[in-house]
C-alpha cells in the first residue's frame, strides 16, 4: 500500500501526471513522492469467467472518500533525506506537478480539494520549506494545464483562464498578466527554444476550436510592465484590472497553418512536429530547425492506410455548437437517412477535430446507412472557460440539450435527417450520455448503446467528479439529479449496456447497478459483459465484433439500413 516514485491513481488518471519522481537538472538530487494508499477504500475486481482466480484488490478514491496520502522527499548524494511540507499542513490535497529547471529552485504545483485554488511555490531543498510564488483562484475550478508553469529568465509563465471584458479565453500569462490575444485559446506550453539569439516559447493554441496549431511566442522585453503577481489577491476593481491586462502583449508567429491537429516535441532549436490532417490518413511527422523556413525533413510513415476514408462536413460557427456530419460514401443528397449520434460530449475531451483517422469508426457507421453526427457540447474544451464551466453542478441536462440542439439545427440545414429514426452510441462519458438520452428523451432518441457508462457519479473518482459536481456531502443534489439509476423506471426505448468486467476506471458495478434497477422496474434492456476487458477494448477481434453487435442492435430498433459496399472495419479483402 506504500510506494515510492509512482503517481497515485487520480494523478495518473485525471491530472496528466504519470510520474512520482523528478531529477535535478544536474542529476545530483531527486524529489520523490511517497504514496500511502492506506486511507483509500479497498475495492475488489473479480474475473467471473475464471472463478479459480482470486479477485484483485484496488484502492479506488470514489467521490467524497479519502485520497491517498502523498509525501514529497528530497534525496541526494550527501545529505539525509528530508521531507517537503508541500501541502501546507494539509491545506492542499493534490500535488499536481513538479517543475525543476536549471538555475531555479524546483516549483511545486498544488491544488485544494475543491480545485478552486492552485498554488505555485518554490521548494527550499536544504530546509524542505516552500514559499508561495503565485496563487490562482477561480469561483468554479482552476484548470491544470500541460507545460504550465515554466520559467522565462526570472519571469514565471502560466496558462490561466480569464473571463472578463477582454473576452472569454485561456491565456498565456507572465507573472500573472495575460500577454496573448483575447481571441486566442492557449492549450499548452511545449517548451522554450532559441531562434536567432532570441528566446521564444513554443505553444499549442487555437482560434478555431476544430483545429490545434503551433506557434512561437516572443515575450515582451524585460523593461515592460510585466508583473501582476497579486491580481488574484488584490482588491482592484475590474476596470483597473482590464487596463493593466491590456498593457502588455507578446508577438506570436504561427508554425503550422494547414488545417488539422498539430503537436510537437521541443529541444534546443529543433522541433519534431506531428500533424493530423482532415484529408490525409495517419500522422505526418517532420523534424525541423526553428530558424529553417522550410518544412524540414519528413519521417517516412509505415502506418497502414485505412480501408475507408472519413469525409466529415464541419458544421457550426461563431456561437453555434461545432459538429461533424458523416454521410454514407457516395451519398448524393437525395435520400433521407436514419441518424446516429456518436458523441463523447463530456469535459476534458474534444471529438470534433479536423483529423481524418479520428472519424473512421463514425464513417464506418455512416457507410452502413446512417447520417452520423458528432457534436462537442458545453463542457468540452476549445470554446473558452465559460463554455467548459457551464456544466458545473449538472453533467446531464446541458450536455444532452446540446446534442439535441445540434440534431435539430443539422436537420433543418441539410434536410437529410429522419428524426423518427434516431439512435445514439457512446463510451465512458459518451456511454453515460447515451443512456441518459433514452431515459430522459425517448421522444427524440429511440435506441442507445452505452459502453462502460458512469451510471452513478458517487462511484467515480474524487478529482474528476468533484471538479464538476462538488463534494457529495456539500452538494448531494448535484449527484441526485445526474444519477441514471434513480431514473431507471423511465426507460421506454431499447438500451444495450456494454462493460468490461476488468474495468478499474469505470468499474462494472456501474452497469450492474443500473441493470438491477431496470429489472426491478420491469424495464426490458440488454447487457453485454466483456470478459477480461478493461476500460477500453484494444483487443482487435473484440473491438471489431463489438461494432457489428452494436450495428445489429441499432438496426433492429430503427429498421433496415442501406449500407454501401465497402466492407467493415478490419475487412482487408474489401479494400
C-alpha positions in Angstrom: 0.0 0.0 0.0 3.1 2.3 0.1 5.1 3.1 -3.0 7.9 5.4 -3.9 8.3 7.3 -7.2 4.9 6.4 -8.6 1.9 8.5 -9.4 -1.2 7.8 -7.3 -4.5 6.9 -9.2 -6.0 10.3 -9.5 -2.7 11.9 -10.6 -2.3 9.5 -13.4 -5.9 9.3 -14.4 -7.0 12.9 -14.1 -4.0 15.3 -13.6 -1.9 14.1 -16.6 0.9 13.3 -14.1 2.3 9.8 -14.8 5.4 10.0 -12.6 6.2 10.4 -9.0 9.9 11.4 -9.1 11.9 14.3 -10.6 15.7 14.6 -11.2 17.5 17.8 -10.6 18.9 19.3 -13.8 22.4 18.4 -12.7 21.4 14.8 -11.7 22.7 15.2 -8.2 19.3 15.4 -6.3 16.0 13.8 -6.6 12.5 14.7 -5.5 10.4 11.7 -4.9 6.8 11.0 -3.8 5.9 8.6 -1.1 2.4 7.5 -1.7 0.4 5.8 1.1 -2.9 4.2 -0.2 -3.9 3.0 3.2 -6.6 5.7 3.6 -8.2 4.8 0.3 -11.2 2.5 0.2 -10.4 -1.1 -1.0 -12.4 -2.4 -3.9 -12.3 -5.8 -5.4 -12.4 -6.6 -9.1 -13.1 -10.3 -9.9 -12.9 -12.3 -13.1 -16.2 -14.2 -13.3 -15.0 -16.1 -16.4 -12.2 -17.6 -14.3 -13.7 -18.4 -10.8 -10.5 -20.2 -9.7 -8.6 -16.8 -9.7 -8.8 -14.7 -6.6 -10.2 -11.2 -7.0 -7.8 -8.3 -7.4 -7.8 -5.6 -4.8 -7.6 -2.0 -6.0 -7.6 1.2 -3.9 -10.2 3.5 -5.5 -10.8 7.0 -4.2 -14.5 7.5 -5.1 -16.1 10.9 -4.9 -16.4 12.0 -1.3 -14.0 9.5 0.1 -10.3 9.7 1.2 -7.5 10.2 -1.2 -4.0 8.7 -1.0 -1.6 10.4 1.4 1.2 11.9 -0.7 4.5 13.0 0.8 7.4 14.6 -1.1 11.0 13.9 -0.1 14.4 15.3 -1.1 17.1 12.7 -1.8 20.7 13.5 -2.7 24.1 12.0 -2.5 25.5 13.7 0.6 22.7 14.7 3.0 20.0 12.8 4.8 16.6 12.5 3.1 14.3 15.3 4.3 10.6 15.9 3.8 9.0 18.8 2.0 5.8 20.3 3.5 4.3 20.8 0.1 0.7 20.6 1.4 0.9 23.5 3.8 -0.1 21.3 6.7 -3.0 19.7 4.7 -4.4 22.9 3.1 -3.6 21.4 -0.3 -4.8 17.9 -1.2 -3.4 17.4 -4.7 0.2 17.5 -5.8 -0.3 18.4 -9.5 3.3 18.6 -10.7 6.9 19.5 -10.0 8.8 21.8 -12.4 12.6 21.7 -12.0 14.6 24.0 -14.3 18.3 24.7 -14.4 19.1 27.9 -12.5 15.9 27.8 -10.4 14.6 26.1 -7.3 12.1 23.5 -8.1 8.5 24.5 -8.2 5.6 22.5 -6.7 2.2 23.0 -8.2 -0.5 22.1 -5.7 -4.3 22.2 -5.6 -7.0 22.3 -2.9 -9.6 19.5 -2.7 -12.3 21.8 -4.2 -9.9 22.7 -7.0 -10.7 26.4 -6.8 -7.2 27.3 -5.7 -3.9 26.3 -7.3 -0.7 27.4 -5.7 2.8 27.5 -7.3 5.6 27.5 -4.7 9.4 27.4 -4.6 11.0 24.5 -2.7 14.0 25.2 -0.5 15.9 21.9 -1.0 18.1 22.4 2.1 15.3 23.0 4.6 12.3 21.4 2.8 10.3 24.6 3.3 8.1 26.1 0.5 7.5 29.7 -0.4 4.4 30.5 -2.5 5.2 32.4 -5.7 1.8 32.6 -7.3 -1.8 31.7 -6.3 -4.6 31.2 -8.9 -8.2 31.3 -7.8 -11.5 30.6 -9.6 -15.1 30.5 -8.3 -15.7 27.2 -10.1 -12.4 25.4 -10.7 -8.8 26.1 -11.7 -7.7 24.1 -14.8 -4.3 22.4 -14.6 -2.6 22.7 -18.0 0.3 20.9 -19.6 3.6 22.9 -19.5 2.3 25.5 -17.1 4.1 26.9 -15.1 7.5 27.4 -16.6 10.3 29.9 -16.4 11.5 32.6 -18.8 14.5 34.0 -17.2 13.2 35.2 -13.8 9.6 35.5 -15.0 7.0 32.9 -14.3 4.9 31.9 -17.2 1.5 30.2 -16.7 -1.6 29.5 -18.7 -4.7 30.8 -16.9 -8.4 31.3 -17.7 -9.8 34.7 -18.0 -13.5 35.7 -18.3 -13.7 39.5 -18.3 -14.4 42.5 -20.6 -11.5 41.4 -22.9 -13.0 38.1 -23.6 -13.5 34.5 -22.5 -10.2 32.9 -23.1 -7.3 30.7 -21.9 -4.3 33.0 -21.9 -0.5 32.8 -21.7 0.4 34.9 -18.7 3.7 36.4 -17.5 3.8 36.9 -13.7 0.0 36.6 -13.8 -0.7 39.1 -16.6 -2.2 37.9 -19.9 0.1 38.5 -22.9 -1.8 36.8 -25.7 -4.6 37.9 -27.9 -8.0 37.7 -26.2 -9.4 35.7 -29.2 -6.7 33.0 -28.8 -7.2 29.9 -26.7 -3.9 28.6 -25.5 -3.7 24.9 -25.0 -0.2 24.1 -23.6 3.4 25.3 -23.3 5.5 22.8 -25.2 9.0 24.2 -24.4 11.4 27.0 -25.0 13.7 27.4 -28.0 16.4 29.8 -29.1 15.8 31.3 -32.5 18.3 33.8 -34.0 19.6 34.5 -30.5 16.1 35.2 -29.1 14.4 33.1 -26.5 11.0 32.0 -27.5 8.3 29.7 -26.3 6.5 27.1 -28.4 2.8 26.8 -27.6 -0.2 24.9 -28.9 -3.2 27.1 -29.4 -6.3 27.7 -31.5 -8.7 30.3 -32.6 -10.9 27.7 -34.4 -12.0 25.1 -31.9 -11.8 22.3 -34.6 -8.1 22.8 -35.0 -5.0 22.9 -32.8 -1.9 24.8 -34.1 1.7 25.5 -33.0 3.2 28.9 -32.6 6.2 30.6 -31.2 5.8 33.4 -28.7 8.4 36.2 -28.4 8.0 37.6 -24.9 7.8 41.3 -24.1 11.1 42.9 -23.3 12.2 42.9 -19.6 11.6 46.6 -19.3 7.9 46.2 -20.0 5.4 46.3 -17.2 5.0 42.5 -16.9 4.1 41.9 -13.3 0.6 41.3 -12.0 1.5 38.8 -9.3 -1.1 39.9 -6.8 -4.1 40.1 -9.2 -5.8 37.2 -7.5 -5.4 38.6 -4.0 -5.8 42.3 -4.7 -9.0 44.3 -4.3 -8.5 46.3 -7.5 -11.7 46.9 -9.4 -12.3 45.2 -12.8 -11.7 48.3 -14.9 -8.3 48.8 -13.4 -7.5 45.1 -13.9 -8.6 45.2 -17.6 -6.5 48.3 -18.3 -3.5 46.6 -16.7 -4.0 43.4 -18.6 -4.2 45.2 -21.9 -0.8 46.9 -21.4 1.5 44.0 -22.3 1.4 41.8 -25.3 3.6 39.2 -26.9 4.4 38.6 -30.5 3.0 35.4 -31.9 4.2 33.6 -35.1 2.4 30.6 -36.4 4.5 27.5 -37.1 1.6 25.5 -38.6 -1.1 26.8 -40.9 -2.6 23.8 -42.6 -5.9 22.7 -41.3 -5.6 19.9 -38.7 -4.3 19.0 -35.3 -0.7 19.6 -34.7 1.6 18.7 -31.7 5.4 19.0 -31.1 8.3 18.0 -29.0 10.9 20.7 -28.5 14.6 20.6 -27.7 17.2 23.3 -28.3 16.1 24.9 -31.7 14.7 21.6 -33.0 11.0 20.8 -33.3 9.6 17.3 -34.0 6.1 18.1 -35.3 3.3 15.5 -35.6 0.4 16.7 -37.8 -3.0 15.1 -38.3 -4.9 16.2 -41.4 -8.6 16.1 -42.1 -7.7 14.6 -45.5 -4.5 12.6 -45.2 -4.8 9.3 -43.3 -2.5 8.8 -40.3 0.1 11.3 -38.9 2.8 13.2 -40.7 5.9 13.7 -38.7 8.6 16.2 -39.6 11.8 17.5 -37.9 13.0 21.0 -38.5 15.2 23.7 -37.1 13.1 26.7 -36.0 15.3 29.0 -38.0 14.7 27.0 -41.2 11.8 28.4 -43.2 11.2 25.1 -45.0 9.2 22.2 -43.6 12.3 20.3 -42.6 12.7 16.6 -43.0 9.6 14.4 -43.1 9.9 11.0 -41.5 8.6 8.1 -43.6 5.4 6.6 -42.2 4.6 2.9 -42.4 1.1 3.3 -40.9 -1.4 1.2 -42.8 -3.8 3.1 -45.0 -7.4 2.6 -43.8 -9.8 0.7 -45.9 -12.3 3.6 -45.8 -11.9 7.3 -45.9 -13.7 9.6 -43.5 -15.4 12.6 -45.1 -16.8 14.8 -42.3 -18.7 18.0 -43.1 -17.8 20.6 -40.4 -20.8 22.4 -39.2 -21.3 25.3 -36.8 -19.5 28.6 -36.5 -19.4 31.6 -34.2 -21.5 30.9 -31.2 -23.0 27.7 -32.5 -22.1 24.2 -31.4 -19.4 22.6 -33.5 -20.4 19.3 -35.2 -19.1 16.8 -37.7 -21.6 15.2 -40.1 -20.7 12.0 -41.8 -22.8 10.6 -44.6 -22.5 7.2 -46.5 -19.8 7.2 -49.1 -21.2 8.3 -52.4 -24.4 9.7 -50.9 -25.9 12.2 -53.4 -28.1 14.1 -51.0 -31.4 12.7 -52.4 -32.2 10.2 -49.6 -33.2 11.0 -46.0 -31.2 8.9 -43.6 -31.7 7.5 -40.1 -29.5 9.3 -37.6 -26.8 8.0 -35.3 -25.5 10.5 -32.6 -21.9 9.5 -31.8 -20.6 11.8 -29.1 -18.2 11.8 -26.2 -19.8 15.0 -25.0 -18.1 15.3 -21.7 -15.5 17.6 -20.1 -11.8 17.5 -21.0 -12.2 15.8 -24.4 -12.9 17.0 -27.9 -14.1 14.8 -30.8 -14.9 17.5 -33.4 -11.3 18.0 -34.5 -10.1 18.0 -38.1 -8.3 14.7 -38.0 -9.0 12.0 -40.6 -8.5 8.9 -38.6 -10.4 10.1 -35.6 -13.6 9.8 -37.5 -13.1 6.4 -39.2 -15.5 4.5 -36.9 -18.1 7.1 -37.4 -17.6 6.9 -41.1 -18.0 3.1 -41.0 -21.3 3.5 -39.3 -22.3 6.1 -41.9 -21.4 3.6 -44.6 -23.9 1.2 -43.0 -26.7 3.7 -43.9 -26.6 6.3 -41.2 -26.2 10.0 -41.1 -23.7 10.2 -38.2 -23.4 13.3 -36.1 -20.6 14.1 -33.7 -21.1 17.2 -31.5 -18.9 18.9 -28.9 -21.3 20.5 -26.4 -20.9 22.5 -23.3 -18.2 21.2 -21.0 -15.8 20.3 -23.9 -12.7 22.3 -24.3 -11.9 24.7 -27.2 -14.6 27.3 -26.8 -13.3 29.2 -23.7 -13.6 28.8 -20.0 -17.2 29.7 -19.7 -18.2 27.1 -22.2 -16.4 24.4 -20.2 -17.7 25.6 -16.8 -21.4 25.6 -18.0 -21.7 22.0 -16.8 -20.7 22.7 -13.2 -23.2 21.2 -10.9 -25.1 19.4 -13.7 -23.3 16.9 -16.0 -26.6 15.8 -17.5 -29.0 18.4 -18.8 -26.7 20.8 -20.6 -24.8 18.1 -22.5 -28.0 16.3 -23.5 -29.7 19.6 -24.5 -26.7 20.4 -26.8 -26.8 17.1 -28.6 -30.5 17.6 -29.4 -30.0 21.2 -30.3 -27.3 20.2 -32.8 -29.5 17.5 -34.2 -32.3 19.9 -34.8 -30.0 22.5 -36.4 -28.4 20.0 -38.8 -31.8 18.5 -39.7 -33.0 22.0 -40.7 -29.8 22.9 -42.5 -29.5 19.8 -44.6 -32.9 18.2 -44.9 -31.2 14.8 -44.8 -32.2 13.5 -41.4 -35.1 11.2 -40.5 -35.9 12.4 -37.0 -38.2 9.5 -36.4 -35.2 7.1 -36.5 -32.6 8.4 -34.1 -30.0 6.3 -32.3 -27.1 7.1 -30.1 -23.9 5.3 -29.1 -21.1 6.3 -26.8 -18.3 5.0 -24.5 -17.3 6.1 -21.0 -18.9 9.6 -20.6 -20.4 9.1 -24.0 -21.9 5.9 -22.6 -23.4 7.9 -19.8 -24.8 10.4 -22.3 -26.2 7.6 -24.5 -28.1 6.0 -21.6 -29.2 9.4 -20.4 -30.7 10.3 -23.8 -33.1 7.3 -23.9 -34.0 7.7 -20.3 -34.9 11.4 -20.4 -35.8 12.0 -24.1 -37.4 8.8 -25.5 -39.4 11.2 -27.7 -36.2 12.3 -29.5 -33.8 9.3 -29.2 -35.1 5.9 -30.0 -32.3 3.5 -29.2 -29.0 3.6 -27.3 -25.7 1.7 -27.0 -24.0 2.7 -23.7 -20.4 1.4 -23.4 -18.7 1.5 -20.0 -21.1 4.1 -18.8 -20.8 6.0 -15.5 -24.3 5.5 -14.1 -23.9 7.0 -10.6 -21.2 9.6 -10.0 -20.6 8.6 -6.4 -18.8 5.6 -7.9 -16.3 7.7 -9.9 -13.1 9.2 -8.7 -12.6 12.3 -6.5 -10.6 14.6 -8.7 -12.7 14.4 -11.8 -16.1 14.1 -10.2 -15.8 16.7 -7.5 -14.4 19.2 -10.0 -17.7 19.2 -11.8 -20.2 18.3 -9.1 -18.5 19.4 -5.9 -18.1 17.2 -2.8 -21.2 15.0 -2.3 -21.5 16.0 1.3 -21.8 19.6 0.3 -23.8 19.2 -2.9 -25.9 16.0 -2.7 -28.4 17.4 -5.1 -25.9 17.6 -7.9 -25.3 13.8 -7.6 -29.0 13.0 -7.3 -30.0 14.9 -10.4 -27.3 13.3 -12.6 -27.8 9.7 -11.3 -29.1 7.3 -14.0 -30.1 4.7 -11.5 -32.8 6.8 -10.0 -34.2 7.3 -13.5 -34.2 3.6 -14.4 -38.0 3.4 -14.2 -38.3 5.8 -17.1 -36.8 3.6 -19.8 -39.1 3.1 -22.8 -36.6 2.5 -25.6 -34.1 -0.3 -26.4 -30.9 0.1 -24.4 -27.7 -2.1 -24.8 -25.2 -1.8 -21.9 -21.7 -2.9 -22.6 -19.0 -3.2 -20.0 -15.6 -4.7 -19.5 -15.6 -6.9 -16.3 -11.9 -6.0 -15.6 -12.5 -2.2 -15.8 -10.7 -0.5 -12.9 -11.6 3.1 -14.0 -15.4 2.9 -14.6 -15.9 -0.3 -12.7 -18.5 -2.8 -13.9 -20.7 -2.0 -10.9 -22.0 1.0 -12.8 -23.6 -1.2 -15.4 -24.7 -3.9 -13.0 -26.4 -1.5 -10.6 -28.3 0.2 -13.5 -29.3 -3.2 -14.9 -30.6 -4.3 -11.4 -32.6 -1.1 -11.2 -34.0 -1.5 -14.7 -35.0 -5.1 -13.9 -36.6 -4.1 -10.6 -38.7 -1.6 -12.6 -39.6 -4.2 -15.2 -37.7 -2.4 -17.9 -36.5 -4.5 -20.8 -32.8 -4.0 -21.7 -29.7 -5.8 -22.9 -26.3 -6.3 -21.2 -23.2 -7.4 -22.9 -20.3 -8.2 -20.4 -16.8 -8.3 -21.9 -14.7 -10.8 -20.0 -11.1 -9.8 -19.4 -11.6 -6.3 -20.9 -10.7 -3.1 -19.0 -12.0 0.4 -19.7 -11.0 0.3 -23.4 -11.2 -2.6 -25.9 -7.7 -2.9 -27.5 -8.3 -6.5 -28.5 -8.7 -6.4 -32.2 -11.3 -9.1 -32.5 -13.3 -7.8 -29.6 -13.3 -4.2 -30.9 -14.3 -5.2 -34.4 -17.1 -7.6 -33.5 -18.4 -5.3 -30.9 -19.1 -2.8 -33.7 -21.0 -5.4 -35.5 -23.1 -6.2 -32.4 -23.8 -2.5 -31.9 -24.9 -2.2 -35.6 -27.3 -5.2 -35.3 -28.8 -3.7 -32.2 -29.3 -0.3 -33.7 -30.7 -1.6 -36.9 -33.1 -3.9 -35.1 -34.6 -0.9 -33.4 -34.5 1.6 -36.2 -35.4 -0.6 -39.1 -33.5 -1.8 -42.2 -30.4 0.1 -43.3 -28.9 0.5 -46.7 -25.1 0.0 -46.4 -22.7 0.9 -49.1 -20.4 -1.9 -50.4 -17.0 -1.1 -48.9 -16.7 -3.7 -46.2 -16.5 -3.5 -42.4 -13.7 -2.3 -40.1 -10.7 -4.8 -40.4 -12.1 -6.4 -43.6 -8.9 -6.2 -45.6 -10.4 -8.1 -48.6 -12.9 -5.3 -49.1 -10.0 -2.9 -50.0 
